[in-house]
């Protein structure tokens, strides 16, 4: 049986076929859809964790009990999970454990462009990298088998194109005969006291040596000899691009990207006249090939920043005398006259964050931001965010700022953080803020969902990934338990209430918290969001002052003419009836549509 699957769907299918019993992770583009598909298989216990560190620790526990496990996250999520990962390399596993790291070259939805192949080398664990959806499925099972064979966690690296691209996949039945999980006593292996860790380290080194030897004969590392005047070492989606652009050249396709198959590289290099490396981001392969005293061309022509494409590879090889020169490349879209107008990201019509950022801008607040939909508060016309670094950093940033700025500027500092991000890594920041008596205001933008990655549930939403009702964390009680004396909830659609609350809390000489209490407009769960009455602009009353445009709402548009310089127009297909624009209009030109 065959099906057309995305890479993420295929990994979920591979987990099912390989007998995975536990799948956990934290949503992050481009990895999110993996767990949204494992949940379709009733044999897999799938769950969102509060953050990536907890997700890996849950997977570790299931593995120690003998179950095959899958844990998923985007590339920056591995930074959060690195603490347990590096020690898991020492303890090893019992049931196979695979950690999917979904990298994001070009930063389509990320704050950096790190190359997580470096994590495999740093943590001393093997890493596989598939090139299409079929390999996503197959490599998931291979990774689990390698994990058990070599007593190690295995990293499975994808990139955005592999995660979201679709191709034909051959489906198989679920593997049978795996041992049932059970409690296992092996303290010397799993309790990493220094005395035990010293024993485990040499085993890790020996494991990597054996894996490096085995890598030279693995089927997933394959030498494809064609025209031997040129040989290209590559992996992942870059392999597909190389085959498209240079179908006649010889290739060494690496399915296991770490540990490096040194002897296979030497053999391939000896068979070709010129050796190249085509890889995205860091010169990971290139540096290891050069360490073998092999001459190779890589980042001299291949860019180190951004993702590659067939056209970029053609241009990079221009002048190398290989196959298609740049003059034969696909014409640039703009050169062909097909350029599309820019479409910057924007908060949705009716987003509960919009009024908050408008009020913060009016109050000239210095806003330390965080990761989520509300990061879009940085963009014009709201333009009201000064920092955004990583999950949870907003609160720590605010604490740091108020430590050093003049007394009269401390009151301007406001940290904004979403409910899911607060649970992920903001709680400790708030504990620190209270403990160190920092006079700053924290706004928790509680829209009851992890919105930016596609509306996944979290411990503050009241539902699990399996869509089962669960305890919903009371954020106000949690903040009070941390020692915040002044906690208040506001309706972010009420501009006057929101602005007044911000004024009062910003004036306090101690930590305070404001919690907004309206859900994301895109939540489909019944009873969570109800669309309000539509609004319209009275053309007779509209003066064309453009004040409503300062909200940046996609439903509000500008129409030229109409006997004036222009007037505002509210698109009824986009309006959600949030009422914020009506409150902003000083001329009473916006009201409910009849």
N, C-alpha and C positions, 0 to 999 in steps of 0.2 A: 504493500500500500504506500502511496506517495501523497505528499501534501506540499503546499507552498507556505513556508514559514519564515518569519523574521528570525534573525539570529537569537534574539531574546526568547522567542517562542520555542526555538529549537533547543536551546539550553534547558528550558523547562521540560521539554519532551525527553531530552537525554537524561535528565535527573529521574524522571519517572521510569524510563526503560532500565536504568541502572539500579533501581531499587532504593532510591533516596527516601528516607522516612521523615526527615526534618529539613525544612528550608526556611531560612530567616534572613533578614537584612534590613537596610534602611533605604527608603526611596531616594533615588538620585539619578537624573538623566545622565547617560543613556542606559542605565541598568534596570530601571523601575519595572518594566513589563515582564521581567523574568518571574518574579514572585506573583505578579498578577496572573500569570499562566500556570505556575505550579499549583495555585489554589484550585485549578480546574480538575486536578487529579486527587481524588479523595484519599488515596493511599499516602499522600504527603501532608504532614502537619506543617502548614505554612503560616508564618506570622511576621508582622512588622515589629521591629525592636525600637526602643527609644533612640538608640544611636548605633553606629557601626561597631563600636567596641563591645557593647552588650550583645549584638547580633552574633559576633564571632565567639563570644564566651558561651552563649547558648549552644551554638553549633559544636563547640569543643566538648561541652558536657554530654551532648547526645553521642558524639563520636567516642568519647571515653567509655560510654556504655555499650558501644558496639554497633551503633546505627550509622549508615551512610548519610552524610549531611551536605547541604549546599548553603553557602552564605554569599549574599550579593550586595554590591555597593558600587558607587562610582569611584573614580580614581582618588579624589580627595578624601573619600570615606576611609580609604586604607590608612591615611594619616591618623585618623581617629582610632582605627583598629590595630595600629602598629604595635602597641604595647603587648597585648596578648599574642599577636602573630609571631613576634620574634622569640618569645619563650615557647610557643607551641612548636616551633622548629626543633627545640630541644626535647620537649616531652614526647613528641611524636603523637600518633593517633592509635585508635583501634579500628573503629569503622572509618571508611574513607571520608576525607573532608576536603572539599573543593571551595576555594574562595574566588568568586568572580570579581575581577577589577575591570570596570568599564571605563576606559580612558576616553578623553574628549579632545583630540587634536583639533585645532582651530577655535577651541573654546566656544562651541555653539551654545552651551549652557553651563559654563563653569568660570571660576575666578582665576584659574591658572591652567597651564598646559603640561603638567608634569608627566613624565614617561615612567610608568610603573613597572617597566621591565627592571628598573634599578632596584625595586623592592625585592624581587626574586634573588638578585645577587646579594643584597644587603642582609636579608633574612636567611639566606642559604636554604632556599626551597626551590623546587622545580616550577617552571612556568610553561604552559602551553598557550599557543595563539592560533585560533582557527582563521580560515580565509573565506569561508562562506557558511551558510546555514547548515548544510550537511555536516561540515566539520564541527560546527558549534554543538550539534547533537552528539556526534561520535566522540569528540574530544572530551565532552563532559564525562562520558563513561570511561574513557581511557584514563582520564585524570583521577577518577575515583579508584580505578584498579591500580594505578601507579602509587596512589596514596597508601593503599593497603600493602602493596608489595614492598615499598621502601620505608614504611612507617613514617610518613611525612605529610603535612598539609601540602596541597598543590594549588598554585595560582593559575587561573584561567583568564587570560587577558583578551578583552574585546576592545573595539573602538566604536565610535558612533556609527560609522558606515556599516560595520558588521552587525551591530546591535539592531539597527533599524532596517537594513536592507533585507530583501526577501529573495529566496531561491528555493528550488525543489529539494525536498528532503524525503528520503526513504524511511518509513516508519517500521519499527520492530516491536515485538512483544516485550513485556517486562521480564527481566531476568528472574529466575527462580532459584531457590535453594540457598539463599543467603542466611547466615546464622542469625538467630533472634537476639535482640539486645538483652543485656543483663548487667547487673552490677558487677564491676570488675575491681578487684583489689590489687593494686600495683603501685604502692606509694612511692617506692624508690624511683619509678619512672615518671610519675605525675606530680610529685611534690618537689618544686624546684628550689629547695634549699641550696645554698652554695655547694655543699658536699655532694649532693646529687647532680647538680648542674655540671660540676667539673667532670663527672663521669660521662655525662651525656654529650658534651661538646665534641670529644674525639669521634663519637659515633655519627654525629652530624657531618663531620668532615669526610669520614669514610663513606657515608651514604652519598654525598655529592660526588665523590670520586667514582663510585660505581655507576651512578646515574649518567655521568659524563661519558663513561665507556659505553654504556648501553645506548646512549643517544646516537652514537655513530651507526648503529644498525637498526634503529627504530624505523618502522614504515612511515611514520609521520614526518620524518626528516628524509627527504628524497632528492636525489640528484637526477636532473632531467637534461640529458645531453642532446643538443641539436647542433647549431652552428657553434663550433668551439673557438671561434675567434674572439668571442665575448662570453663571459659568464657573469651572472648577476645573483648575488645572495640576497634573499628577501623573505618576508613572512607576512602573515595576515592579509589585509585587504591590498597591500602593496603588491603582493604576488599576482592578484587578479589584474591590477593595473599594468604590471610589467608584461604579463602574457598578452594583454590587449594591444599594448603599444609595440612590443618587440616579440612577435610570435615565433620568430626563428632562433632567437638567442638561447643559449643554455642557461638553466636556472638551478639553483640549490634552494629548495623551499624548506624552510625550517618550521616544523610544527611545534617542536620543543625549543623555545628560545633561550632557556637556561635550565641546566648547565649547558655550556657550549660544546658541540661535537668537534673538538679540535682536529682529530684525525680525518674526519669527513671533510672538513674545510680544506685541509692540506691536500687531500686527494682531488677535490674539485678544482682547487687552484692550479694543480699540476696539469689538469686536462684542458684548461682554457688559456688563451693567449693574454687576454686582458680581463681583470677581475673588478667588478663594481659591487657596491652595496646600495640597495634602495630600501630605505627605512624612514618612517616618520619620526619626527622629534629628535631625540638624542642619538649620537653616533654609537649606539650600544653594540651592534655587531661589528662596526668598523674598528672600534678600539680593541676589541678582542682579537680580530683578525690581524691587526697590526702588531699585537703582542706576540703573535706567532711568527713574526718577521716575514710576513707575506705582504707584497705590494698590492694596494687596493685603492680605488677611487670611490669616495662617498660624499661627505659633506662639502668637498670642494665644489661640487656641482648641485647637490641636492640640498634644498633649504632646510635649516634646522627648526624653523618656526612654521607653524600651521600644518594642516593636513595636506597630503598629496592627492593628485588626481591624474588621470591619463594625460591631460593636457599639460599639467605642470611637469610631469616626467618627460614628456616630449621636449618641452622647452629647456629643461635641465640638461638633457643629453644633446642639445643643439651644438654642433661643432665637434662632437665626439666621433662622427663618421659611422654611426650605428643606425641602421634601419631608417625610420621616418625622421626627417629633420623638422625643425620648428615651422618651416614654411608650409608643411603639410598638416599642421595641427588644426584641430577644430577651430573655426573662427570664433573670436571672442564675442560674447553675447552683445556687448555694447557696440562693438564694431559693426555687427550685423544689423544694428538699428532696432534691437529687441529689448533694450534696457527697460527694466521695470522701475517705477518710482520707489524710493526707499520707504520701507514700512517698519519703523522702529517698534519695539515691543511697548505695550501699554497695559495699564490696569483695565480690567473688564468694565463695561458699563455697570453701574451699581455696585462696584467694589467697595466694601466697607472701609478700606484703607484711604481712599481718596480724600475724604473730608478731614481726616486726621492730619495728613501731610499739608493740606491747604492751611489748616489752623496753625501748624508748626511754622510754616513759612511766614504767615502773618505776624507771628510772635517773635520772629527772627531767632528761632531756636537753633542751637548747634547740635545737629542730629547725628549720633553715631548709629550706623545702620547694621543690618544683618542679612542673612541669606534667605530669600523667599520672594514672593510676589511684591512685597513692599519695597524691595530694592529698587523697583521702578520709580519710587519716589525721588530718586536721583535725577531722573530725566525731566526736561522741560515739558510743560510749563510749571510743574510743581517745584522742581529743582531744590529740594529741601533735605539733602542727605550729604554728610561730609565724609563719612568713613564707611567701609564695608570690606571686611577681610576674610572671615571664615565663620562657620557656625558658632554662635554664642559669643562672638567677639564684641558685639555692640555694648554689652554691659561692662565688660572689662575695660574697653576703650573709654567709656564714659568715666569710670573710676579713675583711670589714669589722667584724663584731661583735667578733672576737677582738682586733682592733687597739685597741679602746677599753674593753672591760670589765675589771674587776679581775682580777688574776692567778688567784685561786682560782675564778673563774667561767669562765675560758677553756676548761677541760677539759669543760665541759658542752655546748659547741657542736658540733653534728653537722649536716652537710648531707646530704640524701637526694635522689637523682636517678636516674631510670630509664636503662636502656641506650640507648634511642633518643634521649632528651633529652640524655644525656651526649655522644653522637656529634653531635647537632644543634648544641649550643653550650656544652657543659660542659667540653670539653677545654681550651680556653683559660683558663677559670676555674681549673682544677686546675693548669695550668702557672704561673699567677700565684700561686696559693697556695704552691706549692713554691718558686718564685723568691723570694718575699718572706718565706719562713720562717714561715708562719702555722701555729700549733699547733692545728689543727682536724682533725676526722675526717670523711671523706666516705664515705657508704654508697651504692654503685651497686647499685640494685635491678634486677638483670639477669634479667628474665623472658623474654628471647629473642624479644621482639616489641614492636611499637608498639601496646600493648593498648587504650588509652583510645579511640582512634578506630576500633577495629574489627579489631585484630590484623593490621596491615600489617607486612611485612618491612622490615628495615633492615640497614645494614652489619654489625651485630653478630648477626644472626639466621642468616646462612649461606645465604639464598635471595634472589632478585630478585623484582620485581613479576611478572615473566613465569614465576615458579615454577621458575627454573633454579638449580641449586646454584651457590654462589659462595663466595669466601673469607669466612670469618667472623672479624671482628676479635677478637683476643685482648685483652680489656679489661685483664687483669692485666699483660701485657707492655706494653701501651700506657701504663698508669700508671707502670710501672717506667721506661719510656723518658722519661717526663716528669720523672723524678727522685724519685718516691715510693719511699722506702726500705722502708716497711712496708706490704705489700699481702697480704691474705689473703682466702680464699674461705670462706663459711660456708653451711650448710644452714639456711635460714630456718624450716624446719619443726621444727628442733631448738631449743627455747627455751633450754636450758641452754648449748648451744654458741654460739648467737647472743648471749645476754646476756653470756657470758664474753668473747667477742671484743670486744663493745662496751666493756665495762669496761676491758679492757687497752688498746685503741687510744685511747679517750678520755683515758686517763691519760698518754699519750705527750706530750712537750713539742715535738712536731713533726707535720708532716702525715702522715696515715695513711689508708689506703683499705681498706674492707671491701666485698667483692663477694658478693652473694647469688647462689646458683647453681641455682635451681629455676624452671622455666618457668611461664608463664601456664596456668591450668587449662583455658582455652578454646581453646588451639591444637589444631587438628584434624589437623595433620601427623602421620603415623604415626610412632610411636616417640618423640615428644617428651614427651607426658604420659600417664601410666598411672594410672587411678583406683585408689586403695587400698581396703582393706577398710572396710566401713561401721562406724560406731561407734554405741553406744547408751548410755542412762543406766540404771543399776541403781537402781530406785526404792527399794530397801531401804537402799542406802548413801547416796543423795542427801540432804543435810541442808538443801537449799534456801538455801545460802549465796550463790548467784548469782555466784560468782567467774567461772564460765565465760561469763556474759553480758557480762563486761567485754571480751571479744574482739570483740563486735559481729558474730559470724558469723550470716548469715541462716539457716543450718541449725539453729542452737540457739534453741529457743523456750522460753517460760515457761508452765507450765500450773498454774493455781490448783487448790487442793483436794488430792485424792489423800491425804486424811487428815492432811496437813500444811499449812503456809502455802502451799506450792506446791513444784513440782520442775521441773528442767530436762527438756527433751525434744529429741531430735535427729531431725529430719525425714529419713528414709531417702532421700527423693527428692532432697534437696539435698546430703547429706553426700558428700564426695569422699574421705574417709579420710585427711585430711592429718595427723591425730594431735596437733594442737596443743592441742585442748581436753583430751585425756586427760592431757597433761603438766601442765596447769594445775590439775587437780582434786586437792586434798589428801586427799580421802576415798576415792580409788580407785573413784569411782562411775561413771566413764566407761571403757568398754572396747569391744573389738571385738564386733560383733553376731554371734550364732551363725548 
